[in-house]
Amino acid sequence: MELLERLEWRYAAKAMSGEKVPQEKMERILEAARLAATSSGLQPFEIYVVTNQEVKEKIKPVAWNQSTVTDCSHLLVFAAWDNYTEDRINYMFDLTNEIRGFKNEGWENYRQQLLSTYPNQDAEVNFNHAAKQAYIAFSHALIAAAFEEVDATPMEGFDADAVDEILGLREKGLRSTVLLPIGYRKPSEDWLVNLEKVRKSTENMVTTID
């Protein structure tokens, strides 16, 4: 019930106060994103945490001049791999073997299956797949922020190419997918703060097939 109550409390804050989110809360939010499930466990994305005000000021104009970009405490940028490569796939499989301390024949066969599939696909197809995995982690961060009673504003309204250039993402084989300003709401300047949350009913959203 506590989690559902926090999710009922949360909304996409349209104005933030600039108050800093405590480091321990940010660490838990980021840890929730790190623990997210991803396809084949590849975690094909990185998260950039922008606290530098000058950098946030550069991003704001290419994000529809939304004030939460500059007034947030931390601006999270979820950046997906631009492509699946042999090196990236092998890194995660080798990491799994290292952490678990053994090799498994089925796991190694699965490695070869991925190596024979992903690198041969179109890069844009692979990026779109990686971006979906980034969104899973993004959702974890959004939920974790609500649990911490910290506001978070999902943002797809931005020029991804421009953000990539500002942060130098393309040189690192990454492309920005979604932004998540995190901070505390500023009710006096937020038109959305007191409006009732609107969601479809469970009956209109969930179909049970017995």
Contacts in CASP RR format, 6 or more apart in sequence:
PFRMAT RR
TARGET T0000
AUTHOR 0000-0000-0000
METHOD contacts of the structure
MODEL  1
MELLERLEWRYAAKAMSGEKVPQEKMERILEAARLAATSSGLQPFEIYVV
TNQEVKEKIKPVAWNQSTVTDCSHLLVFAAWDNYTEDRINYMFDLTNEIR
GFKNEGWENYRQQLLSTYPNQDAEVNFNHAAKQAYIAFSHALIAAAFEEV
DATPMEGFDADAVDEILGLREKGLRSTVLLPIGYRKPSEDWLVNLEKVRK
STENMVTTID
2 147 0 8 1.000
3 143 0 8 1.000
3 146 0 8 1.000
3 147 0 8 1.000
6 146 0 8 1.000
6 147 0 8 1.000
6 149 0 8 1.000
7 143 0 8 1.000
7 146 0 8 1.000
8 197 0 8 1.000
9 146 0 8 1.000
9 149 0 8 1.000
10 142 0 8 1.000
10 145 0 8 1.000
10 146 0 8 1.000
10 151 0 8 1.000
10 152 0 8 1.000
11 192 0 8 1.000
11 193 0 8 1.000
11 197 0 8 1.000
12 152 0 8 1.000
12 153 0 8 1.000
12 154 0 8 1.000
12 192 0 8 1.000
13 68 0 8 1.000
13 151 0 8 1.000
13 152 0 8 1.000
13 153 0 8 1.000
13 181 0 8 1.000
13 183 0 8 1.000
13 185 0 8 1.000
13 186 0 8 1.000
13 190 0 8 1.000
13 192 0 8 1.000
13 193 0 8 1.000
14 67 0 8 1.000
14 68 0 8 1.000
14 153 0 8 1.000
14 189 0 8 1.000
14 190 0 8 1.000
14 191 0 8 1.000
14 192 0 8 1.000
14 193 0 8 1.000
15 67 0 8 1.000
15 68 0 8 1.000
15 71 0 8 1.000
15 185 0 8 1.000
15 186 0 8 1.000
15 187 0 8 1.000
15 188 0 8 1.000
15 189 0 8 1.000
15 190 0 8 1.000
16 67 0 8 1.000
16 68 0 8 1.000
16 71 0 8 1.000
16 72 0 8 1.000
16 73 0 8 1.000
16 151 0 8 1.000
16 153 0 8 1.000
16 181 0 8 1.000
16 183 0 8 1.000
16 184 0 8 1.000
16 185 0 8 1.000
16 186 0 8 1.000
17 71 0 8 1.000
17 183 0 8 1.000
17 184 0 8 1.000
17 185 0 8 1.000
17 186 0 8 1.000
18 71 0 8 1.000
18 72 0 8 1.000
18 73 0 8 1.000
18 183 0 8 1.000
18 184 0 8 1.000
18 186 0 8 1.000
19 73 0 8 1.000
19 183 0 8 1.000
19 184 0 8 1.000
20 73 0 8 1.000
21 73 0 8 1.000
21 74 0 8 1.000
21 150 0 8 1.000
21 182 0 8 1.000
21 183 0 8 1.000
21 184 0 8 1.000
25 148 0 8 1.000
25 150 0 8 1.000
26 49 0 8 1.000
26 73 0 8 1.000
26 74 0 8 1.000
26 182 0 8 1.000
28 144 0 8 1.000
28 148 0 8 1.000
29 141 0 8 1.000
29 144 0 8 1.000
29 145 0 8 1.000
29 148 0 8 1.000
29 150 0 8 1.000
29 182 0 8 1.000
30 47 0 8 1.000
30 49 0 8 1.000
30 141 0 8 1.000
31 144 0 8 1.000
32 140 0 8 1.000
32 141 0 8 1.000
32 143 0 8 1.000
32 144 0 8 1.000
33 47 0 8 1.000
33 137 0 8 1.000
33 138 0 8 1.000
33 140 0 8 1.000
33 141 0 8 1.000
33 144 0 8 1.000
34 43 0 8 1.000
34 137 0 8 1.000
35 140 0 8 1.000
36 136 0 8 1.000
36 137 0 8 1.000
36 139 0 8 1.000
36 140 0 8 1.000
37 136 0 8 1.000
38 44 0 8 1.000
38 133 0 8 1.000
38 136 0 8 1.000
38 137 0 8 1.000
39 129 0 8 1.000
39 132 0 8 1.000
39 133 0 8 1.000
40 92 0 8 1.000
40 110 0 8 1.000
40 114 0 8 1.000
41 92 0 8 1.000
42 84 0 8 1.000
42 88 0 8 1.000
42 89 0 8 1.000
42 92 0 8 1.000
42 133 0 8 1.000
43 92 0 8 1.000
43 133 0 8 1.000
43 137 0 8 1.000
44 80 0 8 1.000
44 81 0 8 1.000
44 84 0 8 1.000
44 88 0 8 1.000
44 129 0 8 1.000
44 130 0 8 1.000
44 133 0 8 1.000
44 134 0 8 1.000
45 78 0 8 1.000
45 79 0 8 1.000
45 80 0 8 1.000
45 81 0 8 1.000
45 130 0 8 1.000
45 131 0 8 1.000
45 133 0 8 1.000
45 134 0 8 1.000
45 137 0 8 1.000
45 174 0 8 1.000
45 177 0 8 1.000
46 79 0 8 1.000
46 172 0 8 1.000
46 174 0 8 1.000
47 76 0 8 1.000
47 77 0 8 1.000
47 78 0 8 1.000
47 79 0 8 1.000
47 137 0 8 1.000
47 141 0 8 1.000
48 76 0 8 1.000
48 77 0 8 1.000
48 79 0 8 1.000
48 167 0 8 1.000
48 169 0 8 1.000
49 74 0 8 1.000
49 75 0 8 1.000
49 76 0 8 1.000
50 56 0 8 1.000
50 59 0 8 1.000
50 74 0 8 1.000
50 75 0 8 1.000
50 76 0 8 1.000
50 77 0 8 1.000
50 167 0 8 1.000
51 73 0 8 1.000
51 74 0 8 1.000
51 75 0 8 1.000
53 70 0 8 1.000
55 166 0 8 1.000
55 167 0 8 1.000
56 69 0 8 1.000
56 70 0 8 1.000
56 72 0 8 1.000
56 75 0 8 1.000
57 70 0 8 1.000
58 166 0 8 1.000
59 69 0 8 1.000
59 75 0 8 1.000
59 158 0 8 1.000
59 163 0 8 1.000
59 166 0 8 1.000
59 179 0 8 1.000
60 66 0 8 1.000
60 67 0 8 1.000
60 69 0 8 1.000
60 70 0 8 1.000
62 158 0 8 1.000
62 159 0 8 1.000
62 162 0 8 1.000
62 163 0 8 1.000
62 166 0 8 1.000
63 69 0 8 1.000
63 155 0 8 1.000
63 157 0 8 1.000
63 158 0 8 1.000
63 159 0 8 1.000
63 163 0 8 1.000
63 179 0 8 1.000
64 157 0 8 1.000
64 158 0 8 1.000
66 153 0 8 1.000
66 155 0 8 1.000
66 157 0 8 1.000
66 181 0 8 1.000
68 153 0 8 1.000
68 155 0 8 1.000
68 181 0 8 1.000
69 75 0 8 1.000
69 155 0 8 1.000
69 179 0 8 1.000
69 181 0 8 1.000
71 181 0 8 1.000
71 186 0 8 1.000
72 153 0 8 1.000
72 181 0 8 1.000
72 182 0 8 1.000
72 183 0 8 1.000
73 182 0 8 1.000
73 183 0 8 1.000
73 184 0 8 1.000
74 181 0 8 1.000
74 182 0 8 1.000
74 183 0 8 1.000
75 179 0 8 1.000
75 180 0 8 1.000
75 181 0 8 1.000
75 182 0 8 1.000
76 138 0 8 1.000
76 141 0 8 1.000
76 179 0 8 1.000
76 180 0 8 1.000
76 181 0 8 1.000
76 182 0 8 1.000
77 163 0 8 1.000
77 167 0 8 1.000
77 176 0 8 1.000
77 179 0 8 1.000
77 180 0 8 1.000
78 134 0 8 1.000
78 135 0 8 1.000
78 137 0 8 1.000
78 138 0 8 1.000
78 176 0 8 1.000
78 177 0 8 1.000
78 178 0 8 1.000
78 179 0 8 1.000
78 180 0 8 1.000
79 134 0 8 1.000
79 164 0 8 1.000
79 167 0 8 1.000
79 169 0 8 1.000
79 174 0 8 1.000
79 175 0 8 1.000
79 176 0 8 1.000
79 177 0 8 1.000
80 127 0 8 1.000
80 130 0 8 1.000
80 131 0 8 1.000
80 133 0 8 1.000
80 134 0 8 1.000
80 174 0 8 1.000
80 175 0 8 1.000
80 177 0 8 1.000
81 88 0 8 1.000
81 126 0 8 1.000
81 127 0 8 1.000
81 130 0 8 1.000
81 173 0 8 1.000
81 174 0 8 1.000
82 123 0 8 1.000
82 126 0 8 1.000
82 127 0 8 1.000
82 130 0 8 1.000
82 170 0 8 1.000
82 173 0 8 1.000
82 174 0 8 1.000
82 175 0 8 1.000
83 123 0 8 1.000
83 126 0 8 1.000
83 127 0 8 1.000
83 173 0 8 1.000
84 114 0 8 1.000
84 118 0 8 1.000
84 119 0 8 1.000
84 121 0 8 1.000
84 126 0 8 1.000
84 129 0 8 1.000
84 130 0 8 1.000
85 119 0 8 1.000
86 115 0 8 1.000
86 119 0 8 1.000
89 111 0 8 1.000
89 114 0 8 1.000
89 115 0 8 1.000
89 118 0 8 1.000
89 119 0 8 1.000
90 111 0 8 1.000
90 115 0 8 1.000
93 107 0 8 1.000
93 108 0 8 1.000
93 111 0 8 1.000
96 107 0 8 1.000
97 103 0 8 1.000
97 107 0 8 1.000
118 126 0 8 1.000
127 175 0 8 1.000
131 175 0 8 1.000
131 177 0 8 1.000
134 177 0 8 1.000
134 178 0 8 1.000
135 177 0 8 1.000
135 178 0 8 1.000
138 154 0 8 1.000
138 177 0 8 1.000
138 178 0 8 1.000
138 180 0 8 1.000
141 152 0 8 1.000
141 180 0 8 1.000
141 182 0 8 1.000
142 152 0 8 1.000
142 154 0 8 1.000
142 180 0 8 1.000
145 151 0 8 1.000
145 152 0 8 1.000
145 180 0 8 1.000
145 182 0 8 1.000
146 152 0 8 1.000
150 182 0 8 1.000
150 183 0 8 1.000
150 184 0 8 1.000
151 182 0 8 1.000
151 183 0 8 1.000
151 184 0 8 1.000
151 185 0 8 1.000
152 180 0 8 1.000
152 181 0 8 1.000
152 182 0 8 1.000
152 183 0 8 1.000
153 180 0 8 1.000
153 181 0 8 1.000
154 178 0 8 1.000
154 179 0 8 1.000
154 180 0 8 1.000
155 178 0 8 1.000
155 179 0 8 1.000
155 180 0 8 1.000
155 181 0 8 1.000
156 178 0 8 1.000
156 179 0 8 1.000
157 179 0 8 1.000
158 176 0 8 1.000
158 179 0 8 1.000
160 175 0 8 1.000
160 176 0 8 1.000
160 177 0 8 1.000
163 169 0 8 1.000
163 176 0 8 1.000
163 179 0 8 1.000
164 170 0 8 1.000
164 174 0 8 1.000
164 175 0 8 1.000
164 176 0 8 1.000
167 176 0 8 1.000
169 175 0 8 1.000
169 176 0 8 1.000
185 193 0 8 1.000
187 193 0 8 1.000
187 194 0 8 1.000
END
